[in-house]
Amino acid sequence: MKIRIKYFAIILISVSTITAQSFVSNVSKKGTAAAPFLSISQGAKASGMGSAFVAVADDPSALFWNPAGLAKQEGFGVIFDHTNWIADINYNFLSAAYNMGDYGAVGVSFITSSMNDMQVTTITDPEGTGETFNVTDAMLSIGYAINLTDNFSIGFNPKFISQRIWKMQATAFALDIGVQYITPFDGAVLAMSISNFGTKMRLEGTSALVLFDPDLQSTGNNNQIPAYLQTDDWELPLNFRVGIAYKPIRNSMHNITLAIDAIHPSDNYESVNAGIEYSFNNFFFIRGGYKALFLQDSEESYTFGAGIKQLLLNNISIQIDYAYGEFGRLANVQKFSVAIRF
């Protein structure tokens, strides 16, 4: 078993090195990745803790943060999260996971956006043509995690990504990889994940079909030649996270969890997320955190949240969580989550 863990560690370190080298060459590509919605935090519990969750992940939302956390999931669990994002955009996240014991844990997750229809405007019709269009973001994933030892777990999360705007659409495939390790240092958890390692995205569709005049200086040629405007390929927002979580107080009545993550994205500069959660009798939860520490010109900063958990019929629990995130000059972000386990 130790040999298997060593091989996995070598593979992950190699992937991390290659990824880091890619990031170094792209440190100035701020905001240039496709599908930026893949970087929006999912789950009110994680968001309330400043998105410092890669080592904490222990529920179905682990598919987003660190698929290795699925191995901590007990029995069957499902979580639904609704995000009131900026610019009147809403995101819905649904994730379900099932622990199969010695055979590992499996899970599925889905993200979709919702926003109001917008008017189609042109140069000749700046007030609108009477048509409307909408924009849709979507992601579907199926993950798997397993405990290689009592203290070490690894997980994988293949995903399909789609973006659509009016008559144009782009798709991509990606993979998330993560590990969690319970250290000998008083149960502190060390974790790492790489998210959105996959293909590029290119918008294609009938909106790129135009009528083209190959010679504007000539009046005798055909000036209505059908042509196709080729769009560029764009990378996905590759994210590399390393984090640690520690519980300085843990007993049947009071629990405190401290977490800190270092973030290394491909489409922005490095930053640090930090968070804390206090739980009373595993019933009431208070959370706080700070997101994007050391990131210049970031609109994001402090977060806080709360939640309650109720046990039903001795084997079914329902948990409701809320999170608030400061977004500077932009509209503040609010999240609501409902999780059920049995």
Secondary structure by P-SEA (a helix, b strand, c coil): caaaaaaaaaaaaaaaaaaaaaaaaccccccccccccccccccaaaaaaccccccccccccccccccccccccccbbbbbbbbbccccbbbbbbbbbbbcccccccbbbbbbbbbcbbbbbcccccccccccccccccccccccccccccccccccccbbbbbbcccbbbbbcccccbbbbbccccbbbbbccccccbbbbbbbccccbbbbbccccccccccbbbbbbbbbbbbcbbbbbbbccccccccccbbbbbbbbbbbbcccccbbbbbbbbbcccccccccccccccccccccccccccbbbbbccccbbbbbbbbbbbbccccbbbbbbbbbcc
